[in-house]
Amino acid sequence: MSGGEASPAELIDRRIAGLGDWRGETLARIRALIHEAVPDVIEEWKWRGVPTWYRDGMICTGESYKSAVKMTFAKGASLDDPAGLFNASLDGNVRRAIDFHEGDRIDAAALKALVRAAVAANGKAKG
């Protein structure tokens, strides 16, 4: 980092703190579960403020909106989702998303399994 630029992790920390409500708590929980599932995950800050996680390619993003925190999986359409977590962007050919709303319970085991499946799909695509 040059001249006081914040790291992606610091920018994500600021986003979580700046939300200051259930969305920040949800984004923090999602982030923690991603790190539990993939301890060597790489965090990036893309598109003027979207937390993005990588391992052998993009895994997912964590966007915050007024009424939802959206976790978009880059290759979600190709992933098995036995727990039925995907509830948004279901008609696309590539991406799938999970919209979390205030009061939603996060199925930690299922979400970590989905993150690991995304990493495995990235590894297969890599060759």
Secondary structure in CASP SS format (residue, H / E / C, confidence):
PFRMAT SS
TARGET T0000
AUTHOR 0000-0000-0000
METHOD secondary structure of the structure
MODEL  1
M C 1.00
S C 1.00
G C 1.00
G C 1.00
E C 1.00
A C 1.00
S C 1.00
P H 1.00
A H 1.00
E H 1.00
L H 1.00
I H 1.00
D H 1.00
R H 1.00
R H 1.00
I H 1.00
A H 1.00
G H 1.00
L H 1.00
G C 1.00
D C 1.00
W H 1.00
R H 1.00
G H 1.00
E H 1.00
T H 1.00
L H 1.00
A H 1.00
R H 1.00
I H 1.00
R H 1.00
A H 1.00
L H 1.00
I H 1.00
H H 1.00
E H 1.00
A H 1.00
V C 1.00
P C 1.00
D C 1.00
V C 1.00
I E 1.00
E E 1.00
E E 1.00
W E 1.00
K E 1.00
W C 1.00
R C 1.00
G C 1.00
V E 1.00
P E 1.00
T E 1.00
W E 1.00
Y E 1.00
R C 1.00
D C 1.00
G C 1.00
M E 1.00
I E 1.00
C E 1.00
T E 1.00
G E 1.00
E E 1.00
S E 1.00
Y C 1.00
K C 1.00
S C 1.00
A C 1.00
V E 1.00
K E 1.00
M E 1.00
T E 1.00
F E 1.00
A C 1.00
K C 1.00
G H 1.00
A H 1.00
S H 1.00
L C 1.00
D C 1.00
D C 1.00
P C 1.00
A C 1.00
G C 1.00
L C 1.00
F C 1.00
N C 1.00
A E 1.00
S C 1.00
L C 1.00
D C 1.00
G C 1.00
N C 1.00
V C 1.00
R C 1.00
R E 1.00
A E 1.00
I E 1.00
D E 1.00
F E 1.00
H C 1.00
E C 1.00
G C 1.00
D C 1.00
R C 1.00
I C 1.00
D C 1.00
A H 1.00
A H 1.00
A H 1.00
L H 1.00
K H 1.00
A H 1.00
L H 1.00
V H 1.00
R H 1.00
A H 1.00
A H 1.00
V H 1.00
A H 1.00
A H 1.00
N H 1.00
G H 1.00
K H 1.00
A H 1.00
K H 1.00
G C 1.00
END
